[in-house]
Amino acid sequence: MNLPEAPLFFIATVEADGQQVDAWTDRPLLDSLEQGGIDWPSSCRNGTCRTCIAQLVSGEVRYEIEWPGLSTEEKADGYVLPCCAFPCSDLVLRDAN
């Protein structure tokens, strides 16, 4: 039995203007946003400065680092750090700045 291959990318939508980009599963979300022409705020690119913080309106992300600079409450409220978050589904983001 052949299992379906995992998708190479999902679709990321920015809530404010509906702009959409390919969100590659092997790259941080911020990279995909920038490659898609979206000027998303950023600085450190490692999950500590929180400049890129966003609220995940829908969808899922994963992290490859143990603690990505978000409190337990922020995670529960759907906040993510696109600089170190990898997409696991189509998603909708809201700029939290």
N, C-alpha and C positions, 0 to 999 in steps of 0.2 A: 504494500500500500504506500503510495506516495503522499507525503504530507505537503500541504501548500507552503510555499516559501513565505517568510516574513516580508512585509513590504519594505522597500528601500526608503520610502518617505511617506509622511502624512501631510495633511493640509493644515497650516496655521493661519488663523484669521485674527486680525486686530479689530477689536470691537468698535472702536471709535469711528473708523472710516470704512470698515469692511474689507480692507486690503488683505489679500491672501498670498501666501508663499508656500513653496515646498519646504517642509520641515524634515530634514534628513535624519534618519534614526541613528546614524553613526556620528553625528555632530551636535554640539550644544545648540540649543534653540536660538540663542543670540546670533550665532554664525549664519543660520538659515535666514533669520529676519534681515540681517544686513545684506546677505547675498541676494535677497529678494528686493532690495531697494528700500527697506524700511529703516528709517533713522531712529533706532531705539537707544535710549540713554544707557551708557555703560562706562566703566572705568577699569576695575581690577581684573575682571574676567576669571575670578577664581572663587566667587561666592562669599567674599568677606565685606565688600564695601556697600553692597545693597543698592547701588545706583540703578541697576536694571530691574529692580523688583516689579513684579506684575501680579495681577490676580488672574487665576485660571478660572474662567467663567464656565468652561466645559472642557473635558478631555483629561488625559493623564500624562504625567511625566515621570521620569526616573532620574536618580542621581548616581554618579559613580564615586562621589565623595561621601564620607560618613555623615558629616554635619554641614549642610550648605548655607549656614548663616541665617536661618529662619527659626523663630521660636516655635514651640509646639502649638501655640495658639494661632500663629500666622499660617502654619501648615494646615491646621484644621479649618481656617477661613479661606483656604485655596490660594494662598500666596506662593509664588515660585520665583526662583532666580534664573532667568533665561540663560545667563552666562555659563551655568553648569548643569542645567536641566536638559534631558534628552526626551524627545517626544515618544510616547507609546501609543498614541491615537491621534486622530484629527483633534484640533483644539482651538479654543477661542481665548484670546488674551485681552486683558484690560490693563492699560498703563496705570500703575499705582502711584505715580509721582504727581 
